[in-house]
Each structure stands twice: as structure tokens, then as C-alpha cells.
Amino acid sequence: MRRTDRYPVEGANSLWHVYKTVPFWKVVKNFVVIQLARYTPFLGMKNWLYRTFLRMKVGDETSFALMVMLDVMFPEKISVGRNTVIGYNTTILAHEYLIKEYRLGNVEIGSEVMIGANTTILPGVSIGDGAIVSAGTLVHKDVPPGSFVGGNPMRVIYTKEEMAKRWADDPIYGEEKA
């Protein structure tokens, strides 16, 4: 189950209440920073922009591919561990504006995680260390550490133990031989 905080609204749908929930100029600043980062090929610069202007927690050596779209309203609710790859055109959301409510939730992405292109990550989920998320996946629930997940709806394709068995003899991902 996703961990989100729910806030009811009255009258028009919650998107009409957006600037009661987040300051207009914060959204403008975030939009400009995110758009700059989406198009820059300089990975270090992206991480600096995210840490400095969006107050995100981004681990060392993490890579955000071109066109990654972060939550414009609440990017500070997103954290990414060390040496993680976020694939091309991935969207990471920390909010949902619905008809009668809006929801906010932290997104926690671990270290050494691989997220394939065109993935959407919903608010309130955690992706464990060493997990692999297949391209085009809708991440709507937590991803266990070391597992391989994919699809829409997302499902576990291989557990951590199954992945270790599959890669046992792989020269790159297999266990180190003494």
C-alpha cells in the first residue's frame, strides 16, 4: 500500500485549489529548474540543480537520463540513493490531485537501483536497494530490495534470490570468485 497523506477539498476538483497547497512562485521556480535539467547532458549539473534548488536528496554518482520529469510541486519529497540510474523520460510524482482530495507522499529510491525508460513512479512508494524496474512500468507499490519488477500493473518478475541464481555465473553481475 502506498503511504500518502490525504487532504479533502470542497467545491471544484483539487487542482483548482493547487495554489492553496503550494506557492505559485515555488512551482514556477521548480518548473524552470526541472526543464533546464531535463535537457542538460551534464549529470553532475543535474544533481547539483536538484539538490540546490529543489531540496532533493540525491546520492553521489546517481544518473538522471534526459527528459526525466520530477514532481513540479513537491520535488523535496523525492530521495534517490547512491549510484542509481533513472531512465529516459521517467516521471516521478509525489502528489496526486483528484476530484475530492489531493494526496502527498514521499518517494524513496534506494542505492544501486536501475529504473528503465518511460517508467512512472507514483507517490508514497519505496524502491529498495539494488532493485531493477523494467522500462514502461507503473510503480504503484513498494519494490523489494534486489528484485526485478515490471509491467502495468507492476508485478515482481524475479525476487532477489532468483536474480542471484540467474546471475551466479555472469562475469559482470555474478558473485565475485576468490
Summary of the structure (lengths in Angstrom):
residues: 178
radius of gyration: 17.3
end to end distance: 41.4
largest distance: 66.4
contacts: 558
relative contact order: 0.13
helix: 26%
strand: 25%
